[in-house]
Amino acid sequence: MIDLKISIDRNAYHLNADISLPNQGITGLVGPSGSGKTSLLRVIAGLETPSSGRVQCGSETWFDGMRKPVPASQRQVGMVFQDMRLFAHLTIRENLDLAAKWGGTSPSRLI
């Protein structure tokens, strides 16, 4: 499981999340624009650091506010962006497989 209990405070933007997600397969987040979906995924992937809280994958702590966060390159997590950052000639699955190949992990570890 990927367990998150985080807060992000950026000027007028505030996000509080307390969720558990499976750490395998494909997970999608659905919600209205501005609800924090992308911010949450960026925190899991290590592309954004929360203001406070904890991010844990299995027994490994990626962020707890007490020490330096585990870098994105060491998390073995991928993120598919909603805009055109994919290779257009490939399917989503082929894009995920390619990312897994380049990242040295199995496609099931990508979210």
C-alpha positions in Angstrom: 0.0 0.0 0.0 1.0 3.6 -0.5 -0.2 5.5 2.5 -0.4 9.3 2.5 -1.4 11.7 5.2 -0.2 15.0 3.9 -0.9 18.7 3.8 0.1 21.1 1.0 -0.1 24.8 1.7 0.8 27.1 -1.2 -0.5 30.7 -0.8 -4.3 30.4 -1.3 -4.2 26.7 -2.1 -4.6 24.1 0.7 -4.8 20.4 0.3 -5.2 17.8 3.1 -5.2 14.2 2.1 -5.4 11.0 4.2 -5.6 8.0 1.8 -4.2 4.5 1.1 -3.7 3.3 -2.5 -2.6 -0.1 -3.9 1.1 0.0 -4.8 0.6 -2.1 -7.9 -1.5 -2.0 -11.0 -3.0 1.2 -12.4 -4.7 3.7 -10.1 -6.8 6.7 -11.4 -8.0 9.7 -9.4 -11.2 11.4 -10.4 -12.5 14.7 -9.2 -13.3 18.3 -10.2 -10.7 20.7 -11.5 -8.6 22.1 -8.7 -9.4 19.4 -6.2 -5.8 18.3 -5.9 -5.5 15.2 -8.1 -2.4 16.3 -9.9 -0.8 17.6 -6.7 -1.4 14.3 -4.9 0.1 12.3 -7.8 3.1 14.7 -7.9 3.7 14.1 -4.2 3.5 10.3 -4.7 5.9 10.5 -7.6 8.3 12.7 -5.6 7.9 15.7 -8.0 6.4 17.8 -5.2 7.2 18.0 -1.5 4.2 18.4 0.9 4.2 21.0 3.6 3.8 18.4 6.3 2.8 14.8 6.8 4.0 11.3 5.7 4.2 9.3 2.5 4.9 5.6 2.9 5.1 2.8 0.3 5.0 -0.6 2.1 7.7 -0.4 4.8 9.6 2.4 3.1 9.1 6.0 4.2 9.4 8.4 1.2 8.6 11.5 3.2 8.0 12.3 6.8 9.1 15.9 7.2 12.0 14.9 9.6 14.6 14.0 7.0 15.3 14.5 3.3 12.6 13.0 1.1 13.4 9.9 -1.1 14.1 11.4 -4.6 11.7 10.7 -7.4 14.4 8.7 -9.2 14.5 6.2 -6.3 10.7 5.7 -5.9 10.1 3.4 -8.9 6.9 5.2 -9.6 5.8 6.7 -13.0 3.2 9.2 -13.8 1.2 9.6 -17.0 0.3 13.3 -17.5 -3.0 14.2 -18.9 -1.6 16.4 -21.6 0.5 15.4 -24.6 3.6 14.1 -22.9 3.1 10.7 -24.3 4.5 9.3 -27.5 1.4 9.8 -29.8 2.3 6.7 -32.0 2.1 4.4 -28.9 -0.9 3.3 -26.9 -1.1 4.2 -23.2 0.0 0.7 -22.3 2.9 0.9 -24.7 3.9 4.3 -23.2 3.8 2.6 -19.7 5.8 -0.4 -20.9 8.4 2.0 -22.4 8.7 4.0 -19.2 9.1 0.8 -17.2 11.8 -0.4 -19.6 13.7 2.9 -19.3 13.2 3.0 -15.5 14.3 -0.6 -15.0 11.0 -1.7 -13.3 8.0 -3.7 -14.2 4.9 -2.0 -15.7 2.8 -3.0 -12.7 4.8 -0.6 -10.5 3.7 2.4 -12.6 0.7 4.6 -11.6 
